[in-house]
Every structure is written in structure tokens, then in C-alpha cells.
Amino acid sequence: WTALDAARLTRAQMAQKHEAESAKEALFANLASRLQHHIKRDGLEAAIGVCRAEAPRLSEEISKERSLKIGRTSFRLRNPENAPPVWAAPYIERREENTRLLAGPDGALGVLMPIRLVPKCLNCHGSEQKVAESVRKKILETYPDDHAMGFSSNDLRGWFWVEVPKRG
């Protein structure tokens, strides 16, 4: 995988980049909607189940529907199944704050897009003192080795990653 300059993308790579951005927006919108629904219906603790079960399912659905690969990752994982793909790992380790584009094998394009925390995310990702006891307890029951608390608003939380194969 080789880093690319966004200003020098080929027409095909631009199309792949747009596909990646569209897939990320779809995953984000679906996940946000599911989180809001479950939190409103069942309380903040329900968010943990959404991220544990529904987020991977949504990623898989979008991957299949769009013939690409998509996921979420971080330098401080809550769910070890969200480890980054090999091509993204060096950027995760450096905590890159900007979108990164990489040319992969056989014309694939890898896109890494940062996730910043908004205030409502702090209900599960904020400082341990500010996360409600019931939420903290549910997180630790679900993820005994959790590393995803202790953030502040606008912190870099992680990334959406997308791999778009060469088309045509």
C-alpha cells in the first residue's frame, strides 16, 4: 500500500474515493440512527449492544451491497475485533488526524477517515468519572479489556476505513 496525494488522483481513484466516502456516510448514518433509537427506547446502556452487535452487521451489509470493505478502528480499542487492516495500522499508530488515501494491490484504494467525538459520544467514551456508573458497568461486562474511555469532546476517537477495489 502506497500513500497517495489527493490532488493527484486518477479519474478512477477519484471515483473510488467518492465510493468510500459514500459508504462511510451510509455506515455513520445507519449507526447513528440505530444508536439514537435504542438509547431513546432503552437508555444509554443499550448503546453498548448496538456497537457490539449492530455496527459489525451494518459494516458487513454495506460491504456486501457495495462490493467493498468497511469498518471502524482506533488506537484505543473497545472491541478487539475492530483492529485496523494492515495497510491502515501505521497511520493509526501515528494517530493521523487527516483523511489518508492509499493505493493498494490490483488497483484498490484504501481510505482512512478520522472520527472526532461529539458531546453525546462522551456518554460512553468520556472520562470514567463522567460516564454513568450503569453505563461503565455494562461496558466493562461487555468489554472487560476496554480502552475506549477517557476522551473529551472533539478528540480523535478513531477512523472509518474503506477498501474499494478497482472497478471495470
N, C-alpha and C positions, 0 to 999 in steps of 0.2 A: 504494500500500500504506500502510495506516494502523495504527499501534500500537494494540493492544487491552489492556485491563486484564483479567486472568484472572478477577477476581471479578465482572466484568460481562458475561461471555459469554452469548450466547443459547443456548437448548437445542440448536439446530443447530450452533452453533460449538463447544459442549462435545462434541458427537458427533464433529465434525471433529477436535478436539484429541485425543480418545481414539483415533481412527483414525491420526493422525500418531504418537502415542506407541507404538501397537501396531506400526506399520510400522518405526519406529526400532528397537524391541526385536527385531523379526524380522531386520532387517539386521545389527544388532550381534551377535545370537546366531549367525547363519549365518556371518558374517565371522570371529568368534572361533573357531568350530568349525573352519572351513577353515584358519585360521592355525595352530591347535594341531595339526591333523592333519599339515599339510605340514612344520611345524617338527619334530615328533616323527619323521616319516619321513625327511626330507631335510636337516634342520639349519636354523639361523636364516636363512641366505641365501634359503631357499625362501619366507620371509615376503614378500620383496620382490615376487616373482612373483604371490603371492596378491593383494596390494594393487594391483598393476598391472593384472592381468587379471581376477581373480575378483570383486573389490569392485565394479567398474563393472557386471559381468554380474549380480551379485546385486542391485544397485540397480535395474537395468533390469527384472529378473524381478519384484521386489516392486512396482515402479511399475506394470507391466502387470497383475499379479494383482489389485492393489488399486485400480486406476484412480486413481492419484495420481502425484506426482513425489517422488523422494527422492534424497538424495546426501550427501556429506561435503565439508567445505571447511575452510579455515584462513586465518589471517593470514600463515602461513609455509608455503607450498605445497611439497609434494614433486612432485606431479603437476599440471601446469598445467591439465589437463582438469577439475580439481576446483575451479575458480574459482567463487565464490558466485553464486547467482542475484541479479539486480539488486536485488530487494527486501531481501535479506539483507546486501548489501555495506556499508551504513553501520554496521550492528551489528558486523560483522566488523572493520571499521576501528577501531571503538571498543573492540574486544575485550570485548564484553558477556559477563559471566560467568553470567548467569541465562537461563533459557528466555524467549524472546520470542515473542509471538503477534501476527500482523498480519492485518488484513482486506484482502483483495485484490479484484481486479476480479471481477464476476459472482458474488460470494458466496464466493470461495475463501478459505481460511485458510492462512497461512504460519506454520510453527512452526520455530523455531531452538533447538536443544538442545545445550548445551555438552558437549564431550568432555574429560575430565580424564585425565591419564596415570597409569596404574598401573605399578608397578615393572617388570613384564615388557615393557612398551612401550619402556622405555629401551634395550632391546637394539638397536633401530633408530632411536630418537628421542632418545637421551641425548646427553651431551657427546661430541664427536668423539674425545676421549681414551678414553672408556669403551666406545664402540661397537667391537666386534671388527673388526680390520683386514679380514678376509674379507667381513664384512657391509658395512662402509664402502665397500669396493671395489665390491661388487655394486650398492650404492645409487648410487654415482657413475657406474657403467657404464649403469645403467638410467635414472637421472635426473641428467644432467650439471649441471643448474642447481638442485640440491636446496637447499631452505631449511628442512628439517624435522628437523634435529638440533639439539642444544644445550638440550634440555628437561630438567627434573627431575621427580621423582615429584610428582603432584598438580597439575602445571602445567596451565593451559588449553591444550590442543593444537589444538582446532578445534571444529567443530559438525556435528551431523547437521541437515539441513534437509529439511523436508517441505512440499509444497504439496498441500492437499486441496481438490478442487473442491466447490462447493455440490452437495448431493445432493437428489434429488427434484424 
